[in-house]
Amino acid sequence: MSSNRGASVIVIGGGVTGLSAAWWLARSGVDVLVLDKGVVGWEASSRNGGGASHYQSPLFDEEQRMWPQMDALLGYPTEFQAERVIIAVTEKQLEHYHYIAGMCGDMGYRVDRIDAQQARQMVPMAGDNCLGGIHLRFGGHANPQRTVQAYAWATQDLGGRIIQHCPALSLTTAGGRVTGVVTPQGELGCDALVVAAGPQIAGLLAPLGIDVPLAAARAEMIVTEPAPLMQWGGVDGNGLYGRQTRRGNLAYGGGPHEWLLTEPGGPAARPSSPLARNLAKRVAEMLPGAAQLKVIRSWSGIIENTPDGRPIIDRLSHPDNVTVATLSGVGFGLSPASGHAIRDLVIDGKVSFTDIDKLALSRFAGLEPDWRARRGWEPLPGAEALRA
């Protein structure tokens, strides 16, 4: 099906996962249409730490294979920079990072353990409290905003279409398959559907009898004024994730979530909370040389979380033309690989490059109904007032 009223494949959600899936599908000659309730990449996809080192995912090898090629393949810059440094300011952190080094080494990826002096040479803004760390000779980071733009433009270059400010209101079915998406612009027909709509996934699929357990959370990041550029822009540690931009700004997040109720139109992000002070404090602890920098802006957005914190990427058995994808907070770095996996599921019914059985929705069969409360993932009293 290919017309102005639909597409062979509709992707609901113009975040980095949906856009990567659309790009992979368009590369394969599929007529694809992306729908987004607002502006593509406006939530967590364009404002995150930019890391690309998800060694605990079955998509990891493909993530590592793809990132160094992405600028050339997309035809637009992602500002990808290889390798990362993780530094410790406590003995407990250092022990944990050494554990990571051993685990990654067992997987065949090189990680160098660095002492305090080496760490301070590699990260000039580190201080005397730095105890050392590890140097990941894989992975890296990219610019989230540039990358979202690159996926969108590259998809359009291949003939894919994107409609912004067009929320999916409901799904239509016939003969046990999804046949269309109802939007404010009318119903758009499709032969296959990818649902990558973040916290709205559960609400869209529930009327079809599909339970996707997700909890929406508000996450926050801070950005400082520019600092002198470091050789290694990807520096983590002290419970933080982030990077130094090419302009020199430090962009960091990490810390407790503010749990939210999922609303039909999506939970609303709101201005900075007191968490920004906590983030600034921990950045200064990790990088004392940055303690004098002013925080010039912050961002809060919505991330959907599965009960076990791992992604769901699955082609459903009923309706069998629907693929669901939620990356549970790790979508940016895994996007080159997740898009490939979704493409394979939509076209071939099976992922060609790895086993993703552990990411199936079926793992949550029998999940306790009060799973959010059991995990302490309930909105705090007064949370509604913060979002009003």
ZIHU-V602664 format. One record per backbone hydrogen bond with DSSP energy under -1.0 kcal/mol. CO is the residue of the C=O (numbers start at 0). NH is the residue of the N-H. E is the energy in kcal/mol with one decimal. If there is no record, write none. Layout:
# ZIHU-V602664
co=(CO | CO)
nh=(NH | NH)
e=(E | E)
This chain:
# ZIHU-V602664
co=(2 | 4 | 7 | 7 | 8 | 9 | 10 | 11 | 13 | 14 | 15 | 16 | 17 | 18 | 19 | 20 | 21 | 22 | 24 | 25 | 30 | 31 | 32 | 33 | 34 | 35 | 37 | 38 | 42 | 49 | 52 | 53 | 56 | 58 | 59 | 60 | 61 | 62 | 65 | 66 | 68 | 69 | 70 | 77 | 80 | 83 | 84 | 85 | 87 | 89 | 90 | 91 | 92 | 93 | 94 | 95 | 96 | 97 | 98 | 99 | 100 | 101 | 103 | 104 | 109 | 111 | 113 | 114 | 115 | 116 | 117 | 118 | 122 | 124 | 126 | 131 | 132 | 133 | 134 | 135 | 138 | 139 | 140 | 142 | 143 | 144 | 145 | 146 | 147 | 148 | 149 | 150 | 151 | 152 | 153 | 154 | 155 | 160 | 162 | 169 | 171 | 171 | 173 | 176 | 178 | 179 | 180 | 181 | 181 | 182 | 185 | 187 | 188 | 191 | 192 | 193 | 194 | 196 | 197 | 199 | 200 | 201 | 204 | 204 | 205 | 214 | 215 | 216 | 217 | 218 | 220 | 221 | 222 | 222 | 232 | 232 | 233 | 235 | 236 | 239 | 240 | 242 | 244 | 247 | 248 | 249 | 250 | 251 | 252 | 257 | 262 | 272 | 273 | 273 | 274 | 275 | 276 | 277 | 278 | 279 | 280 | 281 | 282 | 286 | 287 | 289 | 293 | 296 | 298 | 300 | 302 | 304 | 305 | 311 | 313 | 318 | 320 | 321 | 322 | 323 | 325 | 326 | 329 | 331 | 333 | 334 | 336 | 337 | 338 | 339 | 340 | 341 | 342 | 343 | 343 | 355 | 356 | 358 | 359 | 360 | 361 | 363 | 367 | 369 | 370 | 371 | 372 | 379 | 381)
nh=(5 | 188 | 190 | 191 | 32 | 193 | 34 | 195 | 40 | 18 | 19 | 20 | 21 | 22 | 23 | 24 | 25 | 26 | 29 | 28 | 8 | 160 | 10 | 162 | 12 | 165 | 164 | 41 | 45 | 141 | 54 | 56 | 59 | 62 | 63 | 64 | 65 | 66 | 68 | 69 | 72 | 73 | 74 | 142 | 140 | 135 | 235 | 133 | 130 | 93 | 94 | 95 | 96 | 97 | 98 | 99 | 100 | 101 | 102 | 103 | 104 | 105 | 108 | 107 | 136 | 134 | 132 | 118 | 119 | 120 | 121 | 122 | 125 | 288 | 129 | 87 | 113 | 85 | 111 | 83 | 82 | 51 | 80 | 146 | 147 | 148 | 149 | 150 | 151 | 152 | 153 | 154 | 155 | 156 | 157 | 159 | 158 | 33 | 35 | 181 | 178 | 179 | 176 | 173 | 189 | 171 | 187 | 168 | 169 | 185 | 182 | 180 | 6 | 9 | 322 | 11 | 324 | 199 | 200 | 203 | 204 | 205 | 207 | 209 | 208 | 304 | 259 | 302 | 257 | 300 | 298 | 251 | 295 | 296 | 234 | 243 | 84 | 86 | 239 | 236 | 252 | 250 | 247 | 226 | 244 | 223 | 242 | 221 | 240 | 217 | 265 | 275 | 276 | 277 | 278 | 279 | 280 | 281 | 282 | 283 | 284 | 285 | 286 | 289 | 290 | 292 | 224 | 222 | 220 | 218 | 216 | 214 | 308 | 325 | 323 | 321 | 192 | 315 | 194 | 313 | 311 | 329 | 333 | 334 | 337 | 338 | 340 | 341 | 342 | 343 | 344 | 345 | 346 | 347 | 348 | 358 | 359 | 312 | 362 | 363 | 364 | 366 | 370 | 373 | 374 | 376 | 375 | 382 | 385)
e=(-1.6 | -1.5 | -1.8 | -1.8 | -2.2 | -2.7 | -2.8 | -2.7 | -1.4 | -2.7 | -2.0 | -2.4 | -2.3 | -2.5 | -2.6 | -2.4 | -3.0 | -2.4 | -2.2 | -1.9 | -2.2 | -2.3 | -3.1 | -3.0 | -3.2 | -3.4 | -2.2 | -1.9 | -1.0 | -1.9 | -1.6 | -1.6 | -1.8 | -2.4 | -2.6 | -2.0 | -2.3 | -2.1 | -2.0 | -1.4 | -2.4 | -3.0 | -2.0 | -2.9 | -2.3 | -2.5 | -2.5 | -2.4 | -2.7 | -2.2 | -2.5 | -2.0 | -2.6 | -2.2 | -1.7 | -2.1 | -2.2 | -2.1 | -2.4 | -2.8 | -2.2 | -2.1 | -2.4 | -1.5 | -2.0 | -2.9 | -2.5 | -2.6 | -2.3 | -1.8 | -2.2 | -2.4 | -2.5 | -2.9 | -1.9 | -2.8 | -2.4 | -2.6 | -2.4 | -1.6 | -1.7 | -2.1 | -3.0 | -2.6 | -2.5 | -2.1 | -2.4 | -2.6 | -2.3 | -2.9 | -2.7 | -2.3 | -2.1 | -2.5 | -1.2 | -2.5 | -1.7 | -2.9 | -2.1 | -2.8 | -2.6 | -1.3 | -1.1 | -2.4 | -2.0 | -2.4 | -2.8 | -3.3 | -1.1 | -2.1 | -1.6 | -2.4 | -2.2 | -2.0 | -2.7 | -3.1 | -2.4 | -1.9 | -2.1 | -2.0 | -2.1 | -1.9 | -1.5 | -1.7 | -2.5 | -1.9 | -2.8 | -2.8 | -1.6 | -1.9 | -2.3 | -2.2 | -2.0 | -1.5 | -1.1 | -2.0 | -2.5 | -2.3 | -1.6 | -1.2 | -2.4 | -2.7 | -1.2 | -1.3 | -2.8 | -2.2 | -1.8 | -2.8 | -2.3 | -2.6 | -1.7 | -1.9 | -1.1 | -1.0 | -2.4 | -2.5 | -2.3 | -2.0 | -2.3 | -2.2 | -1.7 | -2.1 | -3.1 | -2.7 | -1.7 | -1.8 | -2.1 | -2.6 | -2.4 | -2.8 | -2.3 | -2.2 | -1.2 | -2.7 | -2.9 | -1.2 | -2.7 | -2.7 | -2.9 | -2.2 | -3.0 | -1.4 | -1.2 | -1.5 | -3.2 | -2.4 | -2.4 | -2.7 | -2.3 | -2.3 | -2.3 | -2.6 | -2.5 | -2.6 | -1.3 | -2.3 | -1.8 | -1.5 | -1.3 | -2.0 | -2.0 | -2.0 | -1.5 | -2.3 | -1.5 | -3.0 | -1.1 | -2.4 | -1.4)
